[in-house]
C-alpha cells in the first residue's frame, strides 16, 4: 500500500491556494462568472436558441452538469497523481492515465472522443473568430458572393494559422488555456459598454480597451504568469470607463434624444 500511494500528497493536491496563491483564488471567484460574456461559443449558443427562455433554461440546466464535470476532472487528477509516475507531463496526463487503467479498446475510444471534442471546439472558434473579424472589416461594404466567399476563407485560414502558431509557441495546455481565458476576460468590459452605453465613443473605448489590454497581456504574461489577469482585466475596465474623460471631444457626446 505504501508504494501505491507514493505520489499521493493530499496537502498539495487538495489545496485551493496551491496553484496561484490567495490573490489568484479570490480573483477567479470574483471574475470567473463573466467568462460567459467573453466567449463567442456561448453567444453562438444563445443566438441559436429558439427563444430567450430556452437560452436561460439551458444555462440553468447546465449548472449541475458543469459542477459534476468539475468533480470528475478533480477525481481524475487525483487518480493520475496516484497512478502515474513522478514528473509526468501535465498536458499528456489524461492520455497516460487512460492508457494505464483502461483496456486497449477503451483507450482507442477515449482518444477518439477527446480528439472529437478538440476538433469541435476548434471548429467553433475558427468560425466564430473569423466571422467577427470579417464583420468588422467588411460588414459595411457591399461585396458580391464570390468575393465574400474568398475573403471569408482567407480570414478563416489566417485565423487558424495564427491559432496554430500560438499553440506551437505555447505547447503547455494549462498555460494556453489560461492565456485564452484571460483574453476572453478582456472583452467583457467592452461587451458591457456595447450593450448598455448610449455614447458614440463607446465603440472607440472598446476598441482601445481590447487592443491595449491584449498587448499588455502578451507582454506581461511571461512575467506575471497566472496573476496577469488582475492587471489586464482592470486595465480593460479603466480604459472603457475613463476614455471619455481623457479623450472627450464635441463630436463624441452622448447620442441626442430623439423624442
Secondary structure, 3 states (H helix, E strand, C coil): CCCCCCCCCHHHHCCCCCCCHHHHHHHHHHHHHHHHHHCHHHHHHHHHCCCHHHHHHHHHHHHHHHHHHHHHHHHHHHHHHHHCCCCCCHHHHHHHHHHHHCCHHHHHHHHHHHHHHHHHHHHHHHHHHHHHHHHHHHCCCCCCHHHHHHHHHHHHHHHHHHHHHHHHHCCCHHHHHHHHHHHHHHHHHHHHHHHHCCECCHHHHHHHHHHHHHHHHHHHHHHHHHHCHHHHHHHHHHHHHHHHHHCCCHHHCECCCCC
